[in-house]
């Protein structure tokens, strides 16, 4: 009976932990990713993903990192002495900055810098999350792959 109460108490927290980053990412997509972006107008190689793939990847990464952050929090990993929470907040912030920089403003060099810092932040997040729970660290790996792809694509956009 106690485990049922524990699950019912933690479900709303899981919903918030996943819902907030997903809502922020969705807001960024609607504000900056649809109508006024330079990505659609560029002549790109055939292997560049369409915009909807970029959006789905960003949403998937937000959701995975939300679940990861919730799991780290529920295991006590966001205590005051831990670096996990500031790294997670930095990840969310950097993830939200890329689309307006690259897609709307066309500041590809700055977007590349943000991608590199974002990747480094995710590596540190992976390390901090893995210390708390090794299984949670594995959830960060797809996000590392996604940000590595974004970094590569941003780099290639410089030379188009």
Residue pairs with C-beta under 8 A, 6 or more apart in sequence:
10 74
13 70
13 73
13 74
14 67
14 70
17 66
17 67
17 69
17 70
17 73
18 63
18 66
18 67
18 70
19 66
20 66
21 62
21 63
21 65
21 66
21 92
22 59
22 62
22 63
22 66
24 62
24 92
24 96
25 58
25 59
25 62
25 95
25 96
26 59
28 58
28 96
28 99
28 100
29 55
29 58
29 59
29 99
31 100
32 99
32 100
32 103
32 104
33 51
33 54
33 55
33 99
33 103
34 51
36 104
37 51
37 103
37 104
38 103
38 104
38 106
39 51
39 54
39 102
39 103
40 51
42 157
42 160
43 160
44 157
44 160
45 156
48 153
48 156
49 57
49 153
54 150
57 146
57 149
57 150
58 95
58 99
58 146
60 142
60 146
61 95
61 142
61 143
61 146
61 147
62 92
62 95
64 139
64 140
64 142
64 143
65 88
65 91
65 92
65 125
65 139
65 140
65 143
67 139
68 129
68 136
68 139
68 140
69 78
69 84
69 88
71 133
71 135
71 136
71 139
72 78
72 84
72 88
72 128
72 129
72 132
72 133
72 136
75 132
75 133
75 136
76 132
77 84
77 128
77 129
77 131
77 132
77 133
78 84
78 85
82 128
82 132
83 124
83 128
84 125
84 128
84 129
84 132
87 121
87 124
87 125
87 128
88 125
90 121
91 118
91 121
91 122
91 125
91 143
94 114
94 117
94 118
94 121
95 118
97 114
98 111
98 114
98 115
98 118
98 150
98 154
101 107
101 110
101 111
101 114
102 108
102 111
102 154
102 157
108 154
108 157
108 158
109 158
111 154
111 157
112 151
112 154
112 155
112 158
115 147
115 150
115 151
115 154
116 151
118 147
118 150
118 151
119 144
119 147
119 148
119 151
122 140
122 143
122 144
122 147
123 144
125 140
126 137
126 140
126 141
126 144
127 137
129 136
129 137
129 139
129 140
130 136
130 137
130 140
